[in-house]
């Protein structure tokens, strides 16, 4: 599932070890993980509330060095709680009002 940025209600972008990591969020609910501007994973749900969507992907951060990126998004009727981590270290955490 690809969630083009034009269809996203919210977009988060962080930089981690020289790599741009992005998360596209739609209230439908749906999310897409981008790494270096390329969609690497995506998920959506037909349920509208109390939905947990999780994504993961590896990213090369140095010559022959890879990090494991994980994203979770918990959707309620009015907000989504976002967490982004790399190798189990928290990189970003925020609650967004939908």
N, CA, C and O atoms as a printed pandas DataFrame, in Angstrom:
     atom_number atom_name residue_name chain_id  residue_number  x_coord  y_coord  z_coord
0              1         N          UNK        A               1    0.845   -1.173    0.000
1              2        CA          UNK        A               1    0.000    0.000    0.000
2              3         C          UNK        A               1    0.890    1.235    0.000
3              4         O          UNK        A               1    1.710    1.413    0.901
4              5         N          UNK        A               2    0.736    2.061   -0.975
5              6        CA          UNK        A               2    1.481    3.319   -1.029
6              7         C          UNK        A               2    0.549    4.461   -0.683
7              8         O          UNK        A               2   -0.552    4.552   -1.225
8              9         N          UNK        A               3    0.970    5.317    0.199
9             10        CA          UNK        A               3    0.193    6.485    0.596
10            11         C          UNK        A               3    0.931    7.704    0.062
11            12         O          UNK        A               3    1.831    8.209    0.734
12            13         N          UNK        A               4    0.584    8.187   -1.114
13            14        CA          UNK        A               4    1.280    9.353   -1.671
14            15         C          UNK        A               4    1.161   10.552   -0.743
15            16         O          UNK        A               4    0.129   10.731   -0.096
16            17         N          UNK        A               5    2.185   11.364   -0.669
17            18        CA          UNK        A               5    2.205   12.498    0.263
18            19         C          UNK        A               5    1.036   13.443    0.025
19            20         O          UNK        A               5    0.613   14.128    0.956
20            21         N          UNK        A               6    0.505   13.502   -1.180
21            22        CA          UNK        A               6   -0.650   14.352   -1.456
22            23         C          UNK        A               6   -1.918   13.879   -0.767
23            24         O          UNK        A               6   -2.847   14.662   -0.572
24            25         N          UNK        A               7   -1.966   12.596   -0.393
25            26        CA          UNK        A               7   -3.127   12.035    0.289
26            27         C          UNK        A               7   -2.926   11.941    1.794
27            28         O          UNK        A               7   -3.808   11.450    2.499
28            29         N          UNK        A               8   -1.812   12.390    2.291
29            30        CA          UNK        A               8   -1.521   12.315    3.723
30            31         C          UNK        A               8   -2.105   13.519    4.449
31            32         O          UNK        A               8   -2.025   14.649    3.967
32            33         N          UNK        A               9   -2.690   13.264    5.607
33            34        CA          UNK        A               9   -3.193   14.347    6.448
34            35         C          UNK        A               9   -2.063   14.978    7.257
35            36         O          UNK        A               9   -2.100   16.166    7.574
36            37         N          UNK        A              10   -1.060   14.165    7.586
37            38        CA          UNK        A              10    0.103   14.639    8.348
38            39         C          UNK        A              10    1.357   13.966    7.793
39            40         O          UNK        A              10    1.309   12.848    7.281
40            41         N          UNK        A              11    2.462   14.668    7.907
41            42        CA          UNK        A              11    3.739   14.117    7.464
42            43         C          UNK        A              11    4.800   14.445    8.502
43            44         O          UNK        A              11    4.931   15.591    8.930
44            45         N          UNK        A              12    5.552   13.436    8.899
45            46        CA          UNK        A              12    6.648   13.608    9.861
46            47         C          UNK        A              12    7.935   13.252    9.146
47            48         O          UNK        A              12    8.003   12.241    8.447
48            49         N          UNK        A              13    8.948   14.070    9.315
49            50        CA          UNK        A              13   10.261   13.790    8.735
50            51         C          UNK        A              13   11.324   14.020    9.797
51            52         O          UNK        A              13   11.370   15.075   10.429
52            53         N          UNK        A              14   12.176   13.021    9.986
53            54        CA          UNK        A              14   13.310   13.163   10.900
54            55         C          UNK        A              14   14.568   12.719   10.159
55            56         O          UNK        A              14   14.496   11.993    9.167
56            57         N          UNK        A              15   15.703   13.160   10.649
57            58        CA          UNK        A              15   16.966   12.705   10.093
58            59         C          UNK        A              15   17.666   11.856   11.144
59            60         O          UNK        A              15   17.768   12.238   12.309
60            61         N          UNK        A              16   18.142   10.703   10.710
61            62        CA          UNK        A              16   18.824    9.779   11.610
62            63         C          UNK        A              16   20.087    9.285   10.930
63            64         O          UNK        A              16   20.024    8.596    9.911
64            65         N          UNK        A              17   21.226    9.635   11.491
65            66        CA          UNK        A              17   22.533    9.228   10.969
66            67         C          UNK        A              17   22.665    9.518    9.476
67            68         O          UNK        A              17   23.174    8.700    8.709
68            69         N          UNK        A              18   22.194   10.705    9.082
69            70        CA          UNK        A              18   22.330   11.138    7.702
70            71         C          UNK        A              18   21.278   10.605    6.750
71            72         O          UNK        A              18   21.356   10.843    5.544
72            73         N          UNK        A              19   20.291    9.883    7.276
73            74        CA          UNK        A              19   19.237    9.314    6.440
74            75         C          UNK        A              19   17.909    9.971    6.802
75            76         O          UNK        A              19   17.575   10.106    7.980
76            77         N          UNK        A              20   17.154   10.379    5.781
77            78        CA          UNK        A              20   15.857   11.000    6.017
78            79         C          UNK        A              20   14.789    9.909    6.154
79            80         O          UNK        A              20   14.583    9.100    5.249
80            81         N          UNK        A              21   14.117    9.910    7.309
81            82        CA          UNK        A              21   13.051    8.953    7.596
82            83         C          UNK        A              21   11.752    9.734    7.689
83            84         O          UNK        A              21   11.664   10.727    8.411
84            85         N          UNK        A              22   10.746    9.282    6.957
85            86        CA          UNK        A              22    9.476    9.980    6.946
86            87         C          UNK        A              22    8.317    9.061    7.266
87            88         O          UNK        A              22    8.393    7.848    7.067
88            89         N          UNK        A              23    7.252    9.646    7.758
89            90        CA          UNK        A              23    6.026    8.909    8.020
90            91         C          UNK        A              23    4.860    9.723    7.490
91            92         O          UNK        A              23    4.658   10.872    7.884
92            93         N          UNK        A              24    4.098    9.121    6.596
93            94        CA          UNK        A              24    2.895    9.730    6.058
94            95         C          UNK        A              24    1.714    9.147    6.814
95            96         O          UNK        A              24    1.622    7.931    6.985
96            97         N          UNK        A              25    0.808   10.011    7.268
97            98        CA          UNK        A              25   -0.295    9.580    8.116
98            99         C          UNK        A              25   -1.605   10.082    7.523
99           100         O          UNK        A              25   -1.736   11.256    7.173
100          101         N          UNK        A              26   -2.570    9.175    7.415
101          102        CA          UNK        A              26   -3.911    9.529    6.967
102          103         C          UNK        A              26   -4.892    9.123    8.057
103          104         O          UNK        A              26   -4.709    8.092    8.704
104          105         N          UNK        A              27   -5.918    9.915    8.263
105          106        CA          UNK        A              27   -6.916    9.636    9.297
106          107         C          UNK        A              27   -7.795    8.445    8.943
107          108         O          UNK        A              27   -8.656    8.078    9.742
108          109         N          UNK        A              28   -7.618    7.835    7.793
109          110        CA          UNK        A              28   -8.513    6.769    7.321
110          111         C          UNK        A              28   -8.601    5.511    8.179
111          112         O          UNK        A              28   -9.695    4.955    8.087
112          113         N          UNK        A              29   -7.764    4.954    8.948
113          114        CA          UNK        A              29   -6.353    5.218    9.192
114          115         C          UNK        A              29   -5.420    4.450    8.240
115          116         O          UNK        A              29   -5.696    3.324    7.826
116          117         N          UNK        A              30   -4.311    5.114    7.919
117          118        CA          UNK        A              30   -3.276    4.517    7.086
118          119         C          UNK        A              30   -1.951    5.214    7.377
119          120         O          UNK        A              30   -1.929    6.394    7.729
120          121         N          UNK        A              31   -0.846    4.480    7.229
121          122        CA          UNK        A              31    0.493    5.051    7.395
122          123         C          UNK        A              31    1.416    4.489    6.322
123          124         O          UNK        A              31    1.190    3.395    5.806
124          125         N          UNK        A              32    2.443    5.238    5.995
125          126        CA          UNK        A              32    3.473    4.778    5.073
126          127         C          UNK        A              32    4.822    5.279    5.583
127          128         O          UNK        A              32    4.956    6.441    5.966
128          129         N          UNK        A              33    5.805    4.405    5.584
129          130        CA          UNK        A              33    7.165    4.721    6.021
130          131         C          UNK        A              33    8.020    5.000    4.795
131          132         O          UNK        A              33    8.088    4.185    3.875
132          133         N          UNK        A              34    8.675    6.164    4.790
133          134        CA          UNK        A              34    9.582    6.490    3.697
134          135         C          UNK        A              34   11.006    6.570    4.240
135          136         O          UNK        A              34   11.239    7.046    5.351
136          137         N          UNK        A              35   11.930    6.104    3.448
137          138        CA          UNK        A              35   13.351    6.200    3.785
138          139         C          UNK        A              35   14.052    6.757    2.565
139          140         O          UNK        A              35   14.011    6.169    1.484
140          141         N          UNK        A              36   14.695    7.898    2.750
141          142        CA          UNK        A              36   15.334    8.567    1.626
142          143         C          UNK        A              36   14.333    8.987    0.557
143          144         O          UNK        A              36   14.676    9.057   -0.623
144          145         N          UNK        A              37   13.086    9.271    0.969
145          146        CA          UNK        A              37   12.068    9.723    0.041
146          147         C          UNK        A              37   11.345    8.608   -0.709
147          148         O          UNK        A              37   10.462    8.885   -1.521
148          149         N          UNK        A              38   11.706    7.356   -0.450
149          150        CA          UNK        A              38   11.094    6.207   -1.118
150          151         C          UNK        A              38   10.196    5.469   -0.136
151          152         O          UNK        A              38   10.617    5.165    0.981
152          153         N          UNK        A              39    8.960    5.177   -0.541
153          154        CA          UNK        A              39    8.050    4.435    0.331
154          155         C          UNK        A              39    8.574    3.011    0.474
155          156         O          UNK        A              39    8.723    2.287   -0.510
156          157         N          UNK        A              40    8.851    2.622    1.721
157          158        CA          UNK        A              40    9.399    1.289    1.993
158          159         C          UNK        A              40    8.375    0.325    2.562
159          160         O          UNK        A              40    8.519   -0.890    2.419
160          161         N          UNK        A              41    7.323    0.862    3.217
161          162        CA          UNK        A              41    6.292    0.006    3.806
162          163         C          UNK        A              41    5.051    0.841    4.048
163          164         O          UNK        A              41    5.136    2.054    4.241
164          165         N          UNK        A              42    3.905    0.195    4.038
165          166        CA          UNK        A              42    2.665    0.901    4.313
166          167         C          UNK        A              42    1.596   -0.050    4.814
167          168         O          UNK        A              42    1.638   -1.250    4.545
168          169         N          UNK        A              43    0.636    0.500    5.545
169          170        CA          UNK        A              43   -0.482   -0.282    6.071
170          171         C          UNK        A              43   -1.689    0.607    6.212
171          172         O          UNK        A              43   -1.582    1.817    6.416
172          173         N          UNK        A              44   -2.860   -0.031    6.096
173          174        CA          UNK        A              44   -4.100    0.687    6.346
174          175         C          UNK        A              44   -5.064   -0.259    7.035
175          176         O          UNK        A              44   -4.849   -1.471    7.055
176          177         N          UNK        A              45   -6.122    0.294    7.598
177          178        CA          UNK        A              45   -7.116   -0.504    8.295
178          179         C          UNK        A              45   -8.512   -0.056    7.883
179          180         O          UNK        A              45   -8.732    1.113    7.566
180          181         N          UNK        A              46   -9.438   -0.985    7.891
181          182        CA          UNK        A              46  -10.827   -0.636    7.626
182          183         C          UNK        A              46  -11.516   -0.178    8.905
183          184         O          UNK        A              46  -12.554    0.482    8.847
184          185         N          UNK        A              47  -10.946   -0.522   10.063
185          186        CA          UNK        A              47  -11.474   -0.022   11.336
186          187         C          UNK        A              47  -11.119    1.449   11.464
187          188         O          UNK        A              47  -10.065    1.871   10.988
188          189         N          UNK        A              48  -11.966    2.224   12.089
189          190        CA          UNK        A              48  -11.756    3.669   12.184
190          191         C          UNK        A              48  -11.167    4.104   13.522
191          192         O          UNK        A              48  -10.668    5.224   13.626
192          193         N          UNK        A              49  -11.211    3.256   14.549
193          194        CA          UNK        A              49  -10.770    3.688   15.874
194          195         C          UNK        A              49  -10.150    2.525   16.632
195          196         O          UNK        A              49  -10.442    1.358   16.374
196          197         N          UNK        A              50   -9.288    2.879   17.574
197          198        CA          UNK        A              50   -8.575    1.893   18.399
198          199         C          UNK        A              50   -7.839    0.875   17.528
199          200         O          UNK        A              50   -7.996   -0.336   17.679
200          201         N          UNK        A              51   -7.033    1.409   16.613
201          202        CA          UNK        A              51   -6.286    0.603   15.651
202          203         C          UNK        A              51   -4.790    0.849   15.854
203          204         O          UNK        A              51   -4.350    1.997   15.911
204          205         N          UNK        A              52   -4.012   -0.226   15.961
205          206        CA          UNK        A              52   -2.563   -0.123   16.036
206          207         C          UNK        A              52   -1.979   -0.612   14.719
207          208         O          UNK        A              52   -2.171   -1.767   14.339
208          209         N          UNK        A              53   -1.264    0.272   14.022
209          210        CA          UNK        A              53   -0.570   -0.092   12.796
210          211         C          UNK        A              53    0.924   -0.033   13.061
211          212         O          UNK        A              53    1.415    0.936   13.640
212          213         N          UNK        A              54    1.650   -1.061   12.644
213          214        CA          UNK        A              54    3.103   -1.118   12.855
214          215         C          UNK        A              54    3.805   -1.404   11.533
215          216         O          UNK        A              54    3.327   -2.184   10.709
216          217         N          UNK        A              55    4.951   -0.752   11.352
217          218        CA          UNK        A              55    5.776   -0.941   10.165
218          219         C          UNK        A              55    7.228   -1.096   10.579
219          220         O          UNK        A              55    7.626   -0.631   11.647
220          221         N          UNK        A              56    8.021   -1.749    9.736
221          222        CA          UNK        A              56    9.453   -1.832    9.996
222          223         C          UNK        A              56   10.203   -1.956    8.672
223          224         O          UNK        A              56    9.666   -2.411    7.662
224          225         N          UNK        A              57   11.453   -1.537    8.717
225          226        CA          UNK        A              57   12.313   -1.616    7.548
226          227         C          UNK        A              57   13.748   -1.435    8.003
227          228         O          UNK        A              57   14.004   -0.829    9.043
228          229         N          UNK        A              58   14.666   -1.950    7.241
229          230        CA          UNK        A              58   16.076   -1.690    7.543
230          231         C          UNK        A              58   16.543   -0.512    6.692
231          232         O          UNK        A              58   15.996   -0.239    5.623
232          233         N          UNK        A              59   17.561    0.173    7.190
233          234        CA          UNK        A              59   18.123    1.311    6.476
234          235         C          UNK        A              59   19.641    1.260    6.612
235          236         O          UNK        A              59   20.167    0.975    7.687
236          237         N          UNK        A              60   20.331    1.536    5.525
237          238        CA          UNK        A              60   21.788    1.570    5.564
238          239         C          UNK        A              60   22.229    2.955    6.011
239          240         O          UNK        A              60   21.943    3.949    5.345
240          241         N          UNK        A              61   22.927    3.017    7.141
241          242        CA          UNK        A              61   23.361    4.302    7.682
242          243         C          UNK        A              61   24.855    4.546    7.508
243          244         O          UNK        A              61   25.339    5.645    7.777
244          245         N          UNK        A              62   25.572    3.551    7.069
245          246        CA          UNK        A              62   27.006    3.686    6.841
246          247         C          UNK        A              62   27.424    2.512    5.959
247          248         O          UNK        A              62   26.624    1.613    5.697
248          249         N          UNK        A              63   28.637    2.519    5.517
249          250        CA          UNK        A              63   29.129    1.434    4.688
250          251         C          UNK        A              63   29.009    0.124    5.460
251          252         O          UNK        A              63   29.609   -0.039    6.523
252          253         N          UNK        A              64   28.235   -0.799    4.919
253          254        CA          UNK        A              64   27.979   -2.105    5.531
254          255         C          UNK        A              64   27.408   -2.017    6.949
255          256         O          UNK        A              64   27.634   -2.919    7.756
256          257         N          UNK        A              65   26.675   -0.948    7.263
257          258        CA          UNK        A              65   26.041   -0.811    8.577
258          259         C          UNK        A              65   24.563   -0.533    8.366
259          260         O          UNK        A              65   24.190    0.427    7.692
260          261         N          UNK        A              66   23.726   -1.380    8.946
261          262        CA          UNK        A              66   22.283   -1.251    8.785
262          263         C          UNK        A              66   21.605   -1.081   10.140
263          264         O          UNK        A              66   22.037   -1.648   11.143
264          265         N          UNK        A              67   20.551   -0.301   10.150
265          266        CA          UNK        A              67   19.747   -0.065   11.355
266          267         C          UNK        A              67   18.330   -0.563   11.062
267          268         O          UNK        A              67   17.867   -0.518    9.923
268          269         N          UNK        A              68   17.659   -1.032   12.099
269          270        CA          UNK        A              68   16.293   -1.523   11.977
270          271         C          UNK        A              68   15.341   -0.439   12.466
271          272         O          UNK        A              68   15.352   -0.087   13.645
272          273         N          UNK        A              69   14.521    0.089   11.566
273          274        CA          UNK        A              69   13.578    1.162   11.887
274          275         C          UNK        A              69   12.200    0.546   12.149
275          276         O          UNK        A              69   11.719   -0.279   11.372
276          277         N          UNK        A              70   11.580    0.958   13.249
277          278        CA          UNK        A              70   10.235    0.502   13.578
278          279         C          UNK        A              70    9.333    1.703   13.823
279          280         O          UNK        A              70    9.748    2.695   14.422
280          281         N          UNK        A              71    8.104    1.602   13.354
281          282        CA          UNK        A              71    7.109    2.656   13.524
282          283         C          UNK        A              71    5.842    2.029   14.069
283          284         O          UNK        A              71    5.422    0.964   13.615
284          285         N          UNK        A              72    5.229    2.692   15.049
285          286        CA          UNK        A              72    3.898    2.272   15.488
286          287         C          UNK        A              72    3.007    3.506   15.528
287          288         O          UNK        A              72    3.440    4.602   15.884
288          289         N          UNK        A              73    1.749    3.294   15.150
289          290        CA          UNK        A              73    0.763    4.372   15.147
290          291         C          UNK        A              73   -0.529    3.815   15.722
291          292         O          UNK        A              73   -1.141    2.914   15.150
292          293         N          UNK        A              74   -0.938    4.368   16.869
293          294        CA          UNK        A              74   -2.181    3.940   17.500
294          295         C          UNK        A              74   -3.233    5.010   17.252
295          296         O          UNK        A              74   -3.117    6.137   17.733
296          297         N          UNK        A              75   -4.264    4.642   16.492
297          298        CA          UNK        A              75   -5.326    5.564   16.103
298          299         C          UNK        A              75   -6.522    5.436   17.037
299          300         O          UNK        A              75   -6.995    4.332   17.305
300          301         N          UNK        A              76   -7.005    6.568   17.528
301          302        CA          UNK        A              76   -8.293    6.637   18.203
302          303         C          UNK        A              76   -9.194    7.511   17.334
303          304         O          UNK        A              76   -8.788    7.911   16.243
304          305         N          UNK        A              77  -10.386    7.810   17.786
305          306        CA          UNK        A              77  -11.287    8.630   16.980
306          307         C          UNK        A              77  -10.741   10.027   16.727
307          308         O          UNK        A              77  -11.004   10.611   15.676
308          309         N          UNK        A              78   -9.980   10.573   17.681
309          310        CA          UNK        A              78   -9.561   11.974   17.597
310          311         C          UNK        A              78   -8.059   12.209   17.469
311          312         O          UNK        A              78   -7.631   13.327   17.183
312          313         N          UNK        A              79   -7.246   11.153   17.681
313          314        CA          UNK        A              79   -5.799   11.365   17.641
314          315         C          UNK        A              79   -5.069   10.095   17.238
315          316         O          UNK        A              79   -5.636    9.004   17.193
316          317         N          UNK        A              80   -3.788   10.283   16.947
317          318        CA          UNK        A              80   -2.913    9.159   16.645
318          319         C          UNK        A              80   -1.623    9.347   17.437
319          320         O          UNK        A              80   -1.033   10.428   17.439
320          321         N          UNK        A              81   -1.197    8.285   18.104
321          322        CA          UNK        A              81    0.050    8.299   18.878
322          323         C          UNK        A              81    1.126    7.638   18.025
323          324         O          UNK        A              81    1.006    6.472   17.647
324          325         N          UNK        A              82    2.174    8.395   17.727
325          326        CA          UNK        A              82    3.238    7.945   16.827
326          327         C          UNK        A              82    4.506    7.668   17.618
327          328         O          UNK        A              82    4.880    8.443   18.498
328          329         N          UNK        A              83    5.168    6.555   17.300
329          330        CA          UNK        A              83    6.493    6.252   17.845
330          331         C          UNK        A              83    7.370    5.749   16.710
331          332         O          UNK        A              83    6.966    4.890   15.925
332          333         N          UNK        A              84    8.580    6.299   16.636
333          334        CA          UNK        A              84    9.568    5.843   15.662
334          335         C          UNK        A              84   10.827    5.479   16.439
335          336         O          UNK        A              84   11.301    6.260   17.264
336          337         N          UNK        A              85   11.369    4.288   16.173
337          338        CA          UNK        A              85   12.582    3.862   16.876
338          339         C          UNK        A              85   13.557    3.223   15.895
339          340         O          UNK        A              85   13.179    2.762   14.818
340          341         N          UNK        A              86   14.819    3.210   16.302
341          342        CA          UNK        A              86   15.882    2.561   15.533
342          343         C          UNK        A              86   16.652    1.672   16.490
343          344         O          UNK        A              86   17.169    2.134   17.507
344          345         N          UNK        A              87   16.725    0.402   16.158
345          346        CA          UNK        A              87   17.409   -0.566   17.025
346          347         C          UNK        A              87   16.966   -0.429   18.475
347          348         O          UNK        A              87   17.786   -0.448   19.393
348          349         N          UNK        A              88   15.656   -0.290   18.668
349          350        CA          UNK        A              88   14.995   -0.220   19.977
350          351         C          UNK        A              88   15.283    1.058   20.764
351          352         O          UNK        A              88   14.926    1.148   21.938
352          353         N          UNK        A              89   15.921    2.046   20.137
353          354        CA          UNK        A              89   16.126    3.355   20.758
354          355         C          UNK        A              89   15.085    4.321   20.199
355          356         O          UNK        A              89   14.902    4.408   18.984
356          357         N          UNK        A              90   14.406    5.046   21.085
357          358        CA          UNK        A              90   13.346    5.961   20.671
358          359         C          UNK        A              90   13.933    7.162   19.922
359          360         O          UNK        A              90   14.830    7.839   20.424
360          361         N          UNK        A              91   13.415    7.418   18.712
361          362        CA          UNK        A              91   13.850    8.569   17.921
362          363         C          UNK        A              91   12.816    9.686   17.941
363          364         O          UNK        A              91   13.168   10.864   17.892
364          365         N          UNK        A              92   11.528    9.313   18.014
365          366        CA          UNK        A              92   10.458   10.294   17.902
366          367         C          UNK        A              92    9.214    9.720   18.562
367          368         O          UNK        A              92    8.894    8.541   18.409
368          369         N          UNK        A              93    8.515   10.588   19.306
369          370        CA          UNK        A              93    7.256   10.189   19.913
370          371         C          UNK        A              93    6.365   11.411   20.021
371          372         O          UNK        A              93    6.777   12.439   20.560
372          373         N          UNK        A              94    5.140   11.306   19.508
373          374        CA          UNK        A              94    4.234   12.450   19.515
374          375         C          UNK        A              94    2.796   11.979   19.348
375          376         O          UNK        A              94    2.532   10.960   18.711
376          377         N          UNK        A              95    1.877   12.735   19.929
377          378        CA          UNK        A              95    0.445   12.503   19.715
378          379         C          UNK        A              95   -0.076   13.633   18.839
379          380         O          UNK        A              95    0.128   14.809   19.136
380          381         N          UNK        A              96   -0.750   13.264   17.760
381          382        CA          UNK        A              96   -1.249   14.218   16.781
382          383         C          UNK        A              96   -2.774   14.189   16.798
383          384         O          UNK        A              96   -3.384   13.120   16.783
384          385         N          UNK        A              97   -3.372   15.352   16.830
385          386        CA          UNK        A              97   -4.828   15.453   16.755
386          387         C          UNK        A              97   -5.259   15.314   15.307
387          388         O          UNK        A              97   -4.713   15.967   14.419
388          389         N          UNK        A              98   -6.242   14.460   15.079
389          390        CA          UNK        A              98   -6.724   14.221   13.713
390          391         C          UNK        A              98   -7.792   15.219   13.333
391          392         O          UNK        A              98   -8.314   15.171   12.219
